[in-house]
Amino acid sequence: MSHKFKLNQRVQMVRIGFSDSRASSGETFEIVRLMPEDRTGEACYRIRSGMAERAVRESEIAPTR
């Protein structure tokens, strides 16, 4: 599987767990690294907003509107 999003692209989270208070629904993130696929074959990314950085799967993010 190839990566759908590109480096430095702006994205938003589409799924936020109840325990994740760091990401608000309207927060914008920037893709800072394209990571290898996970065990299921889904592309992964490192995203950043301000000083916080996290790893996400491709299904957890969407392009900003």
N, CA, C, O and CB atoms as a CASP TS submission, in Angstrom:
PFRMAT TS
TARGET T0000
AUTHOR 0000-0000-0000
METHOD Language model
MODEL 1
PARENT N/A
ATOM      1  N   MET     1       0.855  -1.193   0.000  1.00  0.00           N
ATOM      2  CA  MET     1       0.000   0.000   0.000  1.00  0.00           C
ATOM      3  C   MET     1       0.888   1.239   0.000  1.00  0.00           C
ATOM      4  O   MET     1       1.861   1.310   0.751  1.00  0.00           O
ATOM      5  CB  MET     1      -0.966   0.008   1.235  1.00  0.00           C
ATOM      6  N   SER     2       0.562   2.191  -0.821  1.00  0.00           N
ATOM      7  CA  SER     2       1.325   3.435  -0.841  1.00  0.00           C
ATOM      8  C   SER     2       0.638   4.461   0.058  1.00  0.00           C
ATOM      9  O   SER     2      -0.526   4.306   0.427  1.00  0.00           O
ATOM     10  CB  SER     2       1.466   3.978  -2.292  1.00  0.00           C
ATOM     11  N   HIS     3       1.367   5.490   0.394  1.00  0.00           N
ATOM     12  CA  HIS     3       0.841   6.542   1.266  1.00  0.00           C
ATOM     13  C   HIS     3      -0.100   7.467   0.492  1.00  0.00           C
ATOM     14  O   HIS     3       0.222   7.925  -0.604  1.00  0.00           O
ATOM     15  CB  HIS     3       1.995   7.355   1.885  1.00  0.00           C
ATOM     16  N   LYS     4      -1.239   7.727   1.068  1.00  0.00           N
ATOM     17  CA  LYS     4      -2.253   8.598   0.466  1.00  0.00           C
ATOM     18  C   LYS     4      -1.911  10.076   0.686  1.00  0.00           C
ATOM     19  O   LYS     4      -2.198  10.919  -0.164  1.00  0.00           O
ATOM     20  CB  LYS     4      -3.644   8.284   1.053  1.00  0.00           C
ATOM     21  N   PHE     5      -1.298  10.380   1.833  1.00  0.00           N
ATOM     22  CA  PHE     5      -0.963  11.760   2.181  1.00  0.00           C
ATOM     23  C   PHE     5       0.529  12.007   1.972  1.00  0.00           C
ATOM     24  O   PHE     5       1.331  11.074   1.972  1.00  0.00           O
ATOM     25  CB  PHE     5      -1.361  12.067   3.643  1.00  0.00           C
ATOM     26  N   LYS     6       0.881  13.260   1.796  1.00  0.00           N
ATOM     27  CA  LYS     6       2.262  13.644   1.523  1.00  0.00           C
ATOM     28  C   LYS     6       2.883  14.366   2.720  1.00  0.00           C
ATOM     29  O   LYS     6       2.177  14.884   3.585  1.00  0.00           O
ATOM     30  CB  LYS     6       2.329  14.533   0.279  1.00  0.00           C
ATOM     31  N   LEU     7       4.185  14.388   2.749  1.00  0.00           N
ATOM     32  CA  LEU     7       4.938  15.100   3.775  1.00  0.00           C
ATOM     33  C   LEU     7       4.545  16.576   3.779  1.00  0.00           C
ATOM     34  O   LEU     7       4.400  17.178   2.715  1.00  0.00           O
ATOM     35  CB  LEU     7       6.459  14.944   3.545  1.00  0.00           C
ATOM     36  N   ASN     8       4.373  17.157   4.950  1.00  0.00           N
ATOM     37  CA  ASN     8       3.994  18.562   5.170  1.00  0.00           C
ATOM     38  C   ASN     8       2.527  18.870   4.855  1.00  0.00           C
ATOM     39  O   ASN     8       2.112  20.024   4.956  1.00  0.00           O
ATOM     40  CB  ASN     8       4.869  19.453   4.333  1.00  0.00           C
ATOM     41  N   GLN     9       1.743  17.871   4.480  1.00  0.00           N
ATOM     42  CA  GLN     9       0.315  18.088   4.219  1.00  0.00           C
ATOM     43  C   GLN     9      -0.429  18.291   5.536  1.00  0.00           C
ATOM     44  O   GLN     9      -0.079  17.686   6.549  1.00  0.00           O
ATOM     45  CB  GLN     9      -0.292  16.893   3.434  1.00  0.00           C
ATOM     46  N   ARG    10      -1.449  19.137   5.523  1.00  0.00           N
ATOM     47  CA  ARG    10      -2.281  19.397   6.708  1.00  0.00           C
ATOM     48  C   ARG    10      -3.452  18.416   6.738  1.00  0.00           C
ATOM     49  O   ARG    10      -4.135  18.209   5.734  1.00  0.00           O
ATOM     50  CB  ARG    10      -2.804  20.871   6.712  1.00  0.00           C
ATOM     51  N   VAL    11      -3.669  17.817   7.910  1.00  0.00           N
ATOM     52  CA  VAL    11      -4.741  16.836   8.081  1.00  0.00           C
ATOM     53  C   VAL    11      -5.455  17.065   9.403  1.00  0.00           C
ATOM     54  O   VAL    11      -4.986  17.816  10.258  1.00  0.00           O
ATOM     55  CB  VAL    11      -4.184  15.399   8.014  1.00  0.00           C
ATOM     56  N   GLN    12      -6.602  16.402   9.556  1.00  0.00           N
ATOM     57  CA  GLN    12      -7.362  16.419  10.806  1.00  0.00           C
ATOM     58  C   GLN    12      -7.623  14.988  11.225  1.00  0.00           C
ATOM     59  O   GLN    12      -7.661  14.088  10.386  1.00  0.00           O
ATOM     60  CB  GLN    12      -8.698  17.207  10.653  1.00  0.00           C
ATOM     61  N   MET    13      -7.803  14.771  12.517  1.00  0.00           N
ATOM     62  CA  MET    13      -8.156  13.461  13.039  1.00  0.00           C
ATOM     63  C   MET    13      -9.622  13.190  12.701  1.00  0.00           C
ATOM     64  O   MET    13     -10.458  14.088  12.803  1.00  0.00           O
ATOM     65  CB  MET    13      -7.903  13.378  14.582  1.00  0.00           C
ATOM     66  N   VAL    14      -9.933  11.967  12.304  1.00  0.00           N
ATOM     67  CA  VAL    14     -11.324  11.613  12.036  1.00  0.00           C
ATOM     68  C   VAL    14     -11.907  10.760  13.152  1.00  0.00           C
ATOM     69  O   VAL    14     -13.125  10.715  13.324  1.00  0.00           O
ATOM     70  CB  VAL    14     -11.436  10.878  10.708  1.00  0.00           C
ATOM     71  N   ARG    15     -11.063  10.093  13.902  1.00  0.00           N
ATOM     72  CA  ARG    15     -11.504   9.300  15.051  1.00  0.00           C
ATOM     73  C   ARG    15     -10.676   9.683  16.253  1.00  0.00           C
ATOM     74  O   ARG    15      -9.446   9.647  16.209  1.00  0.00           O
ATOM     75  CB  ARG    15     -11.391   7.778  14.769  1.00  0.00           C
ATOM     76  N   ILE    16     -11.344  10.048  17.322  1.00  0.00           N
ATOM     77  CA  ILE    16     -10.642  10.419  18.541  1.00  0.00           C
ATOM     78  C   ILE    16     -11.226   9.595  19.678  1.00  0.00           C
ATOM     79  O   ILE    16     -12.433   9.616  19.917  1.00  0.00           O
ATOM     80  CB  ILE    16     -10.758  11.955  18.831  1.00  0.00           C
ATOM     81  N   GLY    17     -10.365   8.874  20.370  1.00  0.00           N
ATOM     82  CA  GLY    17     -10.819   8.053  21.482  1.00  0.00           C
ATOM     83  C   GLY    17     -11.216   8.896  22.678  1.00  0.00           C
ATOM     84  O   GLY    17     -10.828  10.059  22.792  1.00  0.00           O
ATOM     85  N   PHE    18     -11.986   8.303  23.559  1.00  0.00           N
ATOM     86  CA  PHE    18     -12.438   9.003  24.752  1.00  0.00           C
ATOM     87  C   PHE    18     -11.289   9.425  25.648  1.00  0.00           C
ATOM     88  O   PHE    18     -11.370  10.459  26.312  1.00  0.00           O
ATOM     89  CB  PHE    18     -13.388   8.138  25.525  1.00  0.00           C
ATOM     90  N   SER    19     -10.223   8.643  25.677  1.00  0.00           N
ATOM     91  CA  SER    19      -9.111   8.941  26.580  1.00  0.00           C
ATOM     92  C   SER    19      -8.108   9.920  25.978  1.00  0.00           C
ATOM     93  O   SER    19      -7.139  10.293  26.638  1.00  0.00           O
ATOM     94  CB  SER    19      -8.403   7.662  26.958  1.00  0.00           C
ATOM     95  N   ASP    20      -8.326  10.336  24.744  1.00  0.00           N
ATOM     96  CA  ASP    20      -7.373  11.213  24.066  1.00  0.00           C
ATOM     97  C   ASP    20      -7.828  12.663  24.150  1.00  0.00           C
ATOM     98  O   ASP    20      -8.593  13.131  23.306  1.00  0.00           O
ATOM     99  CB  ASP    20      -7.200  10.794  22.599  1.00  0.00           C
ATOM    100  N   SER    21      -7.365  13.356  25.152  1.00  0.00           N
ATOM    101  CA  SER    21      -7.773  14.753  25.339  1.00  0.00           C
ATOM    102  C   SER    21      -6.832  15.721  24.625  1.00  0.00           C
ATOM    103  O   SER    21      -7.097  16.923  24.593  1.00  0.00           O
ATOM    104  CB  SER    21      -7.827  15.090  26.827  1.00  0.00           C
ATOM    105  N   ARG    22      -5.745  15.221  24.058  1.00  0.00           N
ATOM    106  CA  ARG    22      -4.768  16.116  23.416  1.00  0.00           C
ATOM    107  C   ARG    22      -5.227  16.607  22.051  1.00  0.00           C
ATOM    108  O   ARG    22      -4.772  17.653  21.591  1.00  0.00           O
ATOM    109  CB  ARG    22      -3.437  15.410  23.270  1.00  0.00           C
ATOM    110  N   ALA    23      -6.105  15.885  21.406  1.00  0.00           N
ATOM    111  CA  ALA    23      -6.537  16.258  20.060  1.00  0.00           C
ATOM    112  C   ALA    23      -7.995  16.679  20.074  1.00  0.00           C
ATOM    113  O   ALA    23      -8.881  15.865  20.337  1.00  0.00           O
ATOM    114  CB  ALA    23      -6.326  15.095  19.076  1.00  0.00           C
ATOM    115  N   SER    24      -8.240  17.932  19.796  1.00  0.00           N
ATOM    116  CA  SER    24      -9.628  18.384  19.703  1.00  0.00           C
ATOM    117  C   SER    24     -10.138  18.136  18.291  1.00  0.00           C
ATOM    118  O   SER    24      -9.341  17.958  17.369  1.00  0.00           O
ATOM    119  CB  SER    24      -9.755  19.887  20.079  1.00  0.00           C
ATOM    120  N   SER    25     -11.435  18.123  18.113  1.00  0.00           N
ATOM    121  CA  SER    25     -12.018  17.738  16.825  1.00  0.00           C
ATOM    122  C   SER    25     -11.652  18.671  15.682  1.00  0.00           C
ATOM    123  O   SER    25     -11.613  18.230  14.534  1.00  0.00           O
ATOM    124  CB  SER    25     -13.504  17.677  16.947  1.00  0.00           C
ATOM    125  N   GLY    26     -11.382  19.948  15.952  1.00  0.00           N
ATOM    126  CA  GLY    26     -11.064  20.877  14.883  1.00  0.00           C
ATOM    127  C   GLY    26      -9.581  21.158  14.730  1.00  0.00           C
ATOM    128  O   GLY    26      -9.191  22.022  13.944  1.00  0.00           O
ATOM    129  N   GLU    27      -8.758  20.447  15.466  1.00  0.00           N
ATOM    130  CA  GLU    27      -7.319  20.699  15.455  1.00  0.00           C
ATOM    131  C   GLU    27      -6.684  20.222  14.156  1.00  0.00           C
ATOM    132  O   GLU    27      -7.022  19.154  13.646  1.00  0.00           O
ATOM    133  CB  GLU    27      -6.651  20.014  16.646  1.00  0.00           C
ATOM    134  N   THR    28      -5.766  21.017  13.626  1.00  0.00           N
ATOM    135  CA  THR    28      -5.053  20.686  12.398  1.00  0.00           C
ATOM    136  C   THR    28      -3.659  20.174  12.728  1.00  0.00           C
ATOM    137  O   THR    28      -2.973  20.718  13.593  1.00  0.00           O
ATOM    138  CB  THR    28      -4.972  21.911  11.467  1.00  0.00           C
ATOM    139  N   PHE    29      -3.253  19.128  12.034  1.00  0.00           N
ATOM    140  CA  PHE    29      -1.940  18.515  12.212  1.00  0.00           C
ATOM    141  C   PHE    29      -1.172  18.591  10.902  1.00  0.00           C
ATOM    142  O   PHE    29      -1.768  18.720   9.833  1.00  0.00           O
ATOM    143  CB  PHE    29      -2.069  17.044  12.690  1.00  0.00           C
ATOM    144  N   GLU    30       0.142  18.511  10.987  1.00  0.00           N
ATOM    145  CA  GLU    30       0.997  18.477   9.802  1.00  0.00           C
ATOM    146  C   GLU    30       1.716  17.137   9.769  1.00  0.00           C
ATOM    147  O   GLU    30       2.232  16.681  10.789  1.00  0.00           O
ATOM    148  CB  GLU    30       2.019  19.660   9.801  1.00  0.00           C
ATOM    149  N   ILE    31       1.751  16.509   8.606  1.00  0.00           N
ATOM    150  CA  ILE    31       2.466  15.245   8.468  1.00  0.00           C
ATOM    151  C   ILE    31       3.961  15.543   8.450  1.00  0.00           C
ATOM    152  O   ILE    31       4.444  16.297   7.605  1.00  0.00           O
ATOM    153  CB  ILE    31       2.027  14.478   7.174  1.00  0.00           C
ATOM    154  N   VAL    32       4.687  14.945   9.391  1.00  0.00           N
ATOM    155  CA  VAL    32       6.125  15.198   9.498  1.00  0.00           C
ATOM    156  C   VAL    32       6.975  13.992   9.108  1.00  0.00           C
ATOM    157  O   VAL    32       8.183  14.126   8.913  1.00  0.00           O
ATOM    158  CB  VAL    32       6.465  15.614  10.904  1.00  0.00           C
ATOM    159  N   ARG    33       6.349  12.801   8.993  1.00  0.00           N
ATOM    160  CA  ARG    33       7.100  11.621   8.562  1.00  0.00           C
ATOM    161  C   ARG    33       6.156  10.566   8.001  1.00  0.00           C
ATOM    162  O   ARG    33       5.091  10.305   8.562  1.00  0.00           O
ATOM    163  CB  ARG    33       7.917  11.039   9.731  1.00  0.00           C
ATOM    164  N   LEU    34       6.560   9.964   6.887  1.00  0.00           N
ATOM    165  CA  LEU    34       5.854   8.818   6.334  1.00  0.00           C
ATOM    166  C   LEU    34       6.501   7.589   6.950  1.00  0.00           C
ATOM    167  O   LEU    34       7.711   7.396   6.833  1.00  0.00           O
ATOM    168  CB  LEU    34       5.912   8.787   4.749  1.00  0.00           C
ATOM    169  N   MET    35       5.708   6.766   7.599  1.00  0.00           N
ATOM    170  CA  MET    35       6.231   5.590   8.286  1.00  0.00           C
ATOM    171  C   MET    35       5.864   4.319   7.530  1.00  0.00           C
ATOM    172  O   MET    35       4.976   4.338   6.678  1.00  0.00           O
ATOM    173  CB  MET    35       5.700   5.525   9.723  1.00  0.00           C
ATOM    174  N   PRO    36       6.545   3.211   7.837  1.00  0.00           N
ATOM    175  CA  PRO    36       6.205   1.940   7.178  1.00  0.00           C
ATOM    176  C   PRO    36       4.791   1.493   7.528  1.00  0.00           C
ATOM    177  O   PRO    36       4.189   1.974   8.488  1.00  0.00           O
ATOM    178  CB  PRO    36       7.207   0.847   7.572  1.00  0.00           C
ATOM    179  N   GLU    37       4.282   0.579   6.743  1.00  0.00           N
ATOM    180  CA  GLU    37       2.955   0.016   7.002  1.00  0.00           C
ATOM    181  C   GLU    37       2.958  -0.740   8.321  1.00  0.00           C
ATOM    182  O   GLU    37       3.990  -1.257   8.750  1.00  0.00           O
ATOM    183  CB  GLU    37       2.518  -0.916   5.850  1.00  0.00           C
ATOM    184  N   ASP    38       1.790  -0.800   8.961  1.00  0.00           N
ATOM    185  CA  ASP    38       1.680  -1.581  10.183  1.00  0.00           C
ATOM    186  C   ASP    38       1.458  -3.054   9.824  1.00  0.00           C
ATOM    187  O   ASP    38       1.540  -3.419   8.652  1.00  0.00           O
ATOM    188  CB  ASP    38       0.524  -1.047  11.078  1.00  0.00           C
ATOM    189  N   ARG    39       1.184  -3.889  10.804  1.00  0.00           N
ATOM    190  CA  ARG    39       1.020  -5.330  10.568  1.00  0.00           C
ATOM    191  C   ARG    39      -0.130  -5.662   9.635  1.00  0.00           C
ATOM    192  O   ARG    39      -0.117  -6.697   8.969  1.00  0.00           O
ATOM    193  CB  ARG    39       0.810  -6.039  11.874  1.00  0.00           C
ATOM    194  N   THR    40      -1.121  -4.789   9.583  1.00  0.00           N
ATOM    195  CA  THR    40      -2.274  -5.037   8.717  1.00  0.00           C
ATOM    196  C   THR    40      -2.053  -4.538   7.293  1.00  0.00           C
ATOM    197  O   THR    40      -2.890  -4.772   6.421  1.00  0.00           O
ATOM    198  CB  THR    40      -3.504  -4.379   9.298  1.00  0.00           C
ATOM    199  N   GLY    41      -0.945  -3.861   7.050  1.00  0.00           N
ATOM    200  CA  GLY    41      -0.655  -3.327   5.723  1.00  0.00           C
ATOM    201  C   GLY    41      -1.114  -1.896   5.529  1.00  0.00           C
ATOM    202  O   GLY    41      -1.018  -1.356   4.428  1.00  0.00           O
ATOM    203  N   GLU    42      -1.621  -1.267   6.607  1.00  0.00           N
ATOM    204  CA  GLU    42      -2.102   0.116   6.509  1.00  0.00           C
ATOM    205  C   GLU    42      -0.939   1.097   6.676  1.00  0.00           C
ATOM    206  O   GLU    42      -0.101   0.926   7.562  1.00  0.00           O
ATOM    207  CB  GLU    42      -3.196   0.391   7.575  1.00  0.00           C
ATOM    208  N   ALA    43      -0.891   2.117   5.828  1.00  0.00           N
ATOM    209  CA  ALA    43       0.149   3.136   5.899  1.00  0.00           C
ATOM    210  C   ALA    43       0.039   3.920   7.210  1.00  0.00           C
ATOM    211  O   ALA    43      -1.060   4.156   7.712  1.00  0.00           O
ATOM    212  CB  ALA    43       0.055   4.090   4.690  1.00  0.00           C
ATOM    213  N   CYS    44       1.191   4.320   7.756  1.00  0.00           N
ATOM    214  CA  CYS    44       1.226   5.074   9.014  1.00  0.00           C
ATOM    215  C   CYS    44       2.008   6.364   8.822  1.00  0.00           C
ATOM    216  O   CYS    44       2.809   6.496   7.897  1.00  0.00           O
ATOM    217  CB  CYS    44       1.853   4.228  10.149  1.00  0.00           C
ATOM    218  N   TYR    45       1.757   7.311   9.717  1.00  0.00           N
ATOM    219  CA  TYR    45       2.353   8.644   9.638  1.00  0.00           C
ATOM    220  C   TYR    45       2.718   9.137  11.028  1.00  0.00           C
ATOM    221  O   TYR    45       2.161   8.675  12.024  1.00  0.00           O
ATOM    222  CB  TYR    45       1.391   9.634   8.954  1.00  0.00           C
ATOM    223  N   ARG    46       3.663  10.084  11.094  1.00  0.00           N
ATOM    224  CA  ARG    46       3.899  10.880  12.296  1.00  0.00           C
ATOM    225  C   ARG    46       3.300  12.240  11.976  1.00  0.00           C
ATOM    226  O   ARG    46       3.591  12.827  10.935  1.00  0.00           O
ATOM    227  CB  ARG    46       5.458  10.973  12.687  1.00  0.00           C
ATOM    228  N   ILE    47       2.461  12.737  12.879  1.00  0.00           N
ATOM    229  CA  ILE    47       1.832  14.042  12.680  1.00  0.00           C
ATOM    230  C   ILE    47       2.151  14.931  13.867  1.00  0.00           C
ATOM    231  O   ILE    47       2.396  14.439  14.969  1.00  0.00           O
ATOM    232  CB  ILE    47       0.296  13.905  12.493  1.00  0.00           C
ATOM    233  N   ARG    48       2.147  16.255  13.643  1.00  0.00           N
ATOM    234  CA  ARG    48       2.500  17.212  14.686  1.00  0.00           C
ATOM    235  C   ARG    48       1.520  18.373  14.695  1.00  0.00           C
ATOM    236  O   ARG    48       1.061  18.846  13.655  1.00  0.00           O
ATOM    237  CB  ARG    48       3.930  17.726  14.488  1.00  0.00           C
ATOM    238  N   SER    49       1.218  18.814  15.911  1.00  0.00           N
ATOM    239  CA  SER    49       0.446  20.033  16.133  1.00  0.00           C
ATOM    240  C   SER    49       1.109  20.758  17.289  1.00  0.00           C
ATOM    241  O   SER    49       1.105  20.272  18.420  1.00  0.00           O
ATOM    242  CB  SER    49      -1.078  19.728  16.430  1.00  0.00           C
ATOM    243  N   GLY    50       1.676  21.918  17.004  1.00  0.00           N
ATOM    244  CA  GLY    50       2.424  22.628  18.045  1.00  0.00           C
ATOM    245  C   GLY    50       3.632  21.812  18.463  1.00  0.00           C
ATOM    246  O   GLY    50       4.442  21.428  17.620  1.00  0.00           O
ATOM    247  N   MET    51       3.763  21.542  19.749  1.00  0.00           N
ATOM    248  CA  MET    51       4.890  20.759  20.259  1.00  0.00           C
ATOM    249  C   MET    51       4.571  19.266  20.356  1.00  0.00           C
ATOM    250  O   MET    51       5.476  18.460  20.571  1.00  0.00           O
ATOM    251  CB  MET    51       5.304  21.279  21.623  1.00  0.00           C
ATOM    252  N   ALA    52       3.308  18.887  20.202  1.00  0.00           N
ATOM    253  CA  ALA    52       2.900  17.485  20.330  1.00  0.00           C
ATOM    254  C   ALA    52       3.053  16.751  19.004  1.00  0.00           C
ATOM    255  O   ALA    52       2.700  17.279  17.949  1.00  0.00           O
ATOM    256  CB  ALA    52       1.448  17.389  20.820  1.00  0.00           C
ATOM    257  N   GLU    53       3.579  15.534  19.064  1.00  0.00           N
ATOM    258  CA  GLU    53       3.743  14.699  17.886  1.00  0.00           C
ATOM    259  C   GLU    53       3.230  13.306  18.225  1.00  0.00           C
ATOM    260  O   GLU    53       3.395  12.835  19.350  1.00  0.00           O
ATOM    261  CB  GLU    53       5.234  14.660  17.416  1.00  0.00           C
ATOM    262  N   ARG    54       2.604  12.643  17.246  1.00  0.00           N
ATOM    263  CA  ARG    54       2.042  11.325  17.496  1.00  0.00           C
ATOM    264  C   ARG    54       2.057  10.496  16.233  1.00  0.00           C
ATOM    265  O   ARG    54       2.191  11.031  15.132  1.00  0.00           O
ATOM    266  CB  ARG    54       0.623  11.437  18.039  1.00  0.00           C
ATOM    267  N   ALA    55       1.918   9.188  16.387  1.00  0.00           N
ATOM    268  CA  ALA    55       1.823   8.260  15.255  1.00  0.00           C
ATOM    269  C   ALA    55       0.353   7.923  15.035  1.00  0.00           C
ATOM    270  O   ALA    55      -0.396   7.712  15.989  1.00  0.00           O
ATOM    271  CB  ALA    55       2.666   6.957  15.507  1.00  0.00           C
ATOM    272  N   VAL    56      -0.053   7.875  13.764  1.00  0.00           N
ATOM    273  CA  VAL    56      -1.433   7.540  13.416  1.00  0.00           C
ATOM    274  C   VAL    56      -1.448   6.633  12.196  1.00  0.00           C
ATOM    275  O   VAL    56      -0.495   6.589  11.419  1.00  0.00           O
ATOM    276  CB  VAL    56      -2.263   8.817  13.151  1.00  0.00           C
ATOM    277  N   ARG    57      -2.552   5.911  12.047  1.00  0.00           N
ATOM    278  CA  ARG    57      -2.800   5.134  10.833  1.00  0.00           C
ATOM    279  C   ARG    57      -3.504   6.023   9.818  1.00  0.00           C
ATOM    280  O   ARG    57      -4.108   7.035  10.174  1.00  0.00           O
ATOM    281  CB  ARG    57      -3.648   3.861  11.139  1.00  0.00           C
ATOM    282  N   GLU    58      -3.420   5.639   8.568  1.00  0.00           N
ATOM    283  CA  GLU    58      -4.028   6.431   7.503  1.00  0.00           C
ATOM    284  C   GLU    58      -5.551   6.579   7.685  1.00  0.00           C
ATOM    285  O   GLU    58      -6.118   7.614   7.333  1.00  0.00           O
ATOM    286  CB  GLU    58      -3.726   5.791   6.149  1.00  0.00           C
ATOM    287  N   SER    59      -6.199   5.561   8.225  1.00  0.00           N
ATOM    288  CA  SER    59      -7.662   5.618   8.417  1.00  0.00           C
ATOM    289  C   SER    59      -8.080   6.573   9.527  1.00  0.00           C
ATOM    290  O   SER    59      -9.266   6.871   9.662  1.00  0.00           O
ATOM    291  CB  SER    59      -8.196   4.233   8.726  1.00  0.00           C
ATOM    292  N   GLU    60      -7.128   7.061  10.328  1.00  0.00           N
ATOM    293  CA  GLU    60      -7.437   7.952  11.442  1.00  0.00           C
ATOM    294  C   GLU    60      -7.365   9.429  11.085  1.00  0.00           C
ATOM    295  O   GLU    60      -7.698  10.283  11.907  1.00  0.00           O
ATOM    296  CB  GLU    60      -6.508   7.676  12.571  1.00  0.00           C
ATOM    297  N   ILE    61      -6.929   9.739   9.856  1.00  0.00           N
ATOM    298  CA  ILE    61      -6.767  11.134   9.454  1.00  0.00           C
ATOM    299  C   ILE    61      -7.476  11.392   8.125  1.00  0.00           C
ATOM    300  O   ILE    61      -7.750  10.475   7.352  1.00  0.00           O
ATOM    301  CB  ILE    61      -5.273  11.497   9.343  1.00  0.00           C
ATOM    302  N   ALA    62      -7.766  12.689   7.886  1.00  0.00           N
ATOM    303  CA  ALA    62      -8.391  13.127   6.637  1.00  0.00           C
ATOM    304  C   ALA    62      -7.803  14.478   6.271  1.00  0.00           C
ATOM    305  O   ALA    62      -7.339  15.199   7.154  1.00  0.00           O
ATOM    306  CB  ALA    62      -9.955  13.207   6.767  1.00  0.00           C
ATOM    307  N   PRO    63      -7.809  14.842   4.994  1.00  0.00           N
ATOM    308  CA  PRO    63      -7.291  16.165   4.611  1.00  0.00           C
ATOM    309  C   PRO    63      -8.140  17.266   5.248  1.00  0.00           C
ATOM    310  O   PRO    63      -9.337  17.088   5.477  1.00  0.00           O
ATOM    311  CB  PRO    63      -7.273  16.324   3.061  1.00  0.00           C
ATOM    312  N   THR    64      -7.511  18.387   5.525  1.00  0.00           N
ATOM    313  CA  THR    64      -8.251  19.522   6.088  1.00  0.00           C
ATOM    314  C   THR    64      -9.218  20.060   5.048  1.00  0.00           C
ATOM    315  O   THR    64      -8.988  19.948   3.844  1.00  0.00           O
ATOM    316  CB  THR    64      -7.284  20.642   6.562  1.00  0.00           C
ATOM    317  N   ARG    65     -10.292  20.639   5.530  1.00  0.00           N
ATOM    318  CA  ARG    65     -11.326  21.160   4.620  1.00  0.00           C
ATOM    319  C   ARG    65     -11.143  22.623   4.387  1.00  0.00           C
ATOM    320  O   ARG    65     -11.918  23.232   3.650  1.00  0.00           O
ATOM    321  CB  ARG    65     -12.717  20.902   5.164  1.00  0.00           C
TER
END
